[in-house]
Amino acid sequence: MNKSTTRLWIFSNTELIDTMEGNSDVQIRKNSDGYYMTSPKTGNHFIKSNEMDKRVKAHWEGFKINQKN
């Protein structure tokens, strides 16, 4: 039997903001520190920001595109 590993961390102290259409495992979540983007394929990415500004939105769009590559 093959063991699989994942780089996905679960952040229990976060609020779910959005998921990728067609793949609810790809998520952007927020807590008081900033935004966490999670994916079983590419792992986690963190953006330190207090609000969903242009920078966070651009990272989220890029993160979703990377799921298809």
Secondary structure, 3 states (H helix, E strand, C coil): CCCCCCCCCCCCCCEEEEEECCEEEEEEEEECCEEEEEECCCEEEEECCCCCCHHHHHHHHHHHHHCCC
